[in-house]
Amino acid sequence: MTIRICAAQMACIWGKPAETLEHAAEAIETAAAQGTALIAFPEQFPIGWDPFARFRIEDLEGPTVSALRDLARRNAIAVVAGLRERHDPLPRNTAVAIGPRGEILAAYAKVHLFSPEREHEQFSAGQDLAIFSLEGMTFGIALCYDLRFPDLFTLYAAAGAECIIVPAAWPCHRVEHWELFIRARALENQYFVTGINTIGTTPVDRYCGHSMVAGPLGEVLAHAKDGEEILFVDLSTAPIREARARIPLHSDRRDDLYMKLRRYV
């Protein structure tokens, strides 16, 4: 059994979230018409990632999630998208997964905040994984900078995730790192990783897309260029089982020893 997912590589209309959501609605309708089960958008979409933003902060019951829930329900498709979630003492950079009936399946607050741009001074770091199931596949969520931290992805593998959705705002001048990390995280955990990057120029940086889906052998299954694009891929759990049977990385791990070796740190 396969599940079709897609990465909606789009630019936000900076400062105009309502217009961005209208554009997202077109992508959702297009994806649904092609039998897609899940569509994912870039980080903090439709607002646009901004490490210093202290405005347009809302609850999960707020206008952004409400609009996305309505779009998911009307098109019978799951949607993954982000917002600046209200939280005390600082907001959280959150991605929410919405099911095809408009229900909230999971919410993930970014665990690793991008300190080079001082994101950690304006947002609260998340503390949990976010896992949900859809049409026989188990998904996890990470955000952008999280890709540089393999421990998070190892935890997702141990928790049974089979595909990690990674919304991002990854700039042009580090796009080679983006592609490398997506493939590495997929290969070392023997599952799928779907990275959804934004495009265009904002007051923060310039973004060149290159959204990508990598498989459990680290192979590139789908790869967008630098313009607006809806990237489709059909996934199944069979390649995961085959990869893990061939090289049993997970059973060969020495987690008990790793904990003991932490005495050297």
HUJOQUI-V639849 format. One record per residue. RES is the residue in one small letter. PSI is psi in whole degrees, -180 to 180 (none if undefined). Layout:
BEGIN
RES_PSI + RES_PSI
END
This chain:
BEGIN
m_136 + t_159 + i_131 + r_126 + i_164 + c_149 + a_120 + a_92 + q_103 + m_160 + a_144 + c_153 + i_99 + w_126 + g_3 + k_71 + p_-32 + a_-41 + e_-38 + t_-40 + l_-35 + e_-41 + h_-39 + a_-36 + a_-38 + e_-43 + a_-40 + i_-44 + e_-41 + t_-45 + a_-44 + a_-37 + a_-20 + q_20 + g_25 + t_136 + a_-29 + l_135 + i_136 + a_143 + f_167 + p_176 + e_139 + q_31 + f_135 + p_18 + i_-37 + g_131 + w_131 + d_114 + p_-16 + f_3 + a_127 + r_25 + f_167 + r_46 + i_132 + e_165 + d_171 + l_-14 + e_6 + g_-173 + p_-37 + t_-54 + v_-37 + s_-43 + a_-42 + l_-37 + r_-39 + d_-42 + l_-41 + a_-45 + r_-46 + r_-27 + n_2 + a_54 + i_145 + a_146 + v_134 + v_122 + a_167 + g_169 + l_171 + r_106 + e_134 + r_132 + h_150 + d_131 + p_-14 + l_153 + p_167 + r_146 + n_105 + t_143 + a_135 + v_139 + a_125 + i_131 + g_171 + p_-9 + r_10 + g_7 + e_148 + i_119 + l_-37 + a_157 + a_135 + y_124 + a_130 + k_123 + v_-43 + h_107 + l_144 + f_89 + s_-30 + p_-27 + e_13 + r_29 + e_-32 + h_-16 + e_-16 + q_-15 + f_153 + s_136 + a_143 + g_164 + q_2 + d_158 + l_165 + a_116 + i_138 + f_159 + s_145 + l_121 + e_45 + g_3 + m_143 + t_127 + f_152 + g_166 + i_136 + a_170 + l_119 + c_-101 + y_-25 + d_-28 + l_-25 + r_-1 + f_93 + p_-25 + d_-39 + l_-42 + f_-31 + t_-40 + l_-40 + y_-41 + a_-43 + a_-28 + a_-1 + g_7 + a_144 + e_-16 + c_127 + i_126 + i_125 + v_88 + p_145 + a_162 + a_79 + w_120 + p_160 + c_-41 + h_-4 + r_24 + v_-27 + e_-36 + h_-43 + w_-51 + e_-41 + l_-46 + f_-38 + i_-47 + r_-40 + a_-46 + r_-36 + a_-46 + l_-46 + e_-19 + n_-6 + q_50 + y_-174 + f_143 + v_126 + t_113 + g_127 + i_107 + n_156 + t_173 + i_167 + g_-179 + t_131 + t_175 + p_-14 + v_-46 + d_-176 + r_137 + y_140 + c_19 + g_-118 + h_38 + s_150 + m_148 + v_124 + a_148 + g_180 + p_-8 + l_9 + g_7 + e_149 + v_117 + l_-29 + a_144 + h_119 + a_164 + k_-142 + d_7 + g_-177 + e_133 + e_142 + i_114 + l_118 + f_145 + v_142 + d_126 + l_152 + s_163 + t_-11 + a_-46 + p_-30 + i_-48 + r_-41 + e_-44 + a_-41 + r_-28 + a_-35 + r_-45 + i_101 + p_65 + l_-41 + h_-40 + s_-21 + d_-6 + r_153 + r_60 + d_-37 + d_-41 + l_-41 + y_-40 + m_-40 + k_-38 + l_-11 + r_-12 + r_-19 + y_-9 + v_none
END
